[in-house]
Amino acid sequence: MKTLASVSRSKIAASAWGAKRLQLLLVSRSDVMTRSKKKRALVSMANNASARFYILAIVVALLLTFSSSAEGRLGQVPSPASPAPICDDVHGAVEGDTCFAVAQEFNLTPAQFSAINPNINCDKVFIGQWLCIKGTA
């Protein structure tokens, strides 16, 4: 008993035109497969190249970041932090007070006043600001 596939093949094979058409169909089908494989290969290579570029860019950025931040620290021993000043007595600033006037009022030199008040901006003393007048630096 003949199957449908065997009947179809025998009919196509019977005519010369059918055989030629079958051959062309098979050739063009394999050609299409080859083109799509080539296209996939090219896309894959492009993706690999762009991935390599991004990885290279990230590595260079990381190297530059760590080399510039570590440059100042290599071979250096960290120095101990200077002790914070200890304040024993304070004065609340009033209108017209300046660092120099407060230092004079409490018999301090400008250097002593600055040492026990390291975070004071003497150009902008405001009313109610606590100024250290007795302490150790």
Residue, then its C-alpha position, 0 to 999 in steps of 0.5 A: m500500500k502506498t502512502l501519501a508521501s510516497v505517492s507525492r514523491s513518485k509524482i514529482a520524480a516522474s516529471a523532469w520539471g518536478a525533479k528540478r523544482l524539488q532540487l531548487l527548493l532544497v538548494s534555496r532552503s539550505d541557502v536560506m538556512t546558511r544566510s540566517k546562520k551567518k546573520r546570527a553569527l554576525v550578530s553574535m560577534a557584534n554582541n561579543a565585541s560590544a560586550r568586550f568594549y563595555i567590560l574593558a571600559i568598566v575595568v579601566a574606570l575601576l582601575l582609574t578610580f582605585s589607583s587615584s584614591a589609593e595613590g595618596r595612601l600607599g606607603q603612608v602610616p596614618s597619623p593619630a587624630s589630634p584630640a578635641p579641645i575640652c571646654d570648661d566654661v562658655h560665654g553666650a555671644v551678645e550683640g556686638d561681640t566679636c572673637f577678638a572682643v570676647a578673647q580680650e574680655f576673658n584675657l585670652t590671646p587670639a591663638q588661645f581663643s582659636a585653639i579652644n574654639p576651632n569651629i567658630n567662624c569669627d566673621k559671623v558670630f551670632i547672638g546666642q552662640w556659645l563661645c568657649i572661654k576656658g578650656t584645653a586644646 
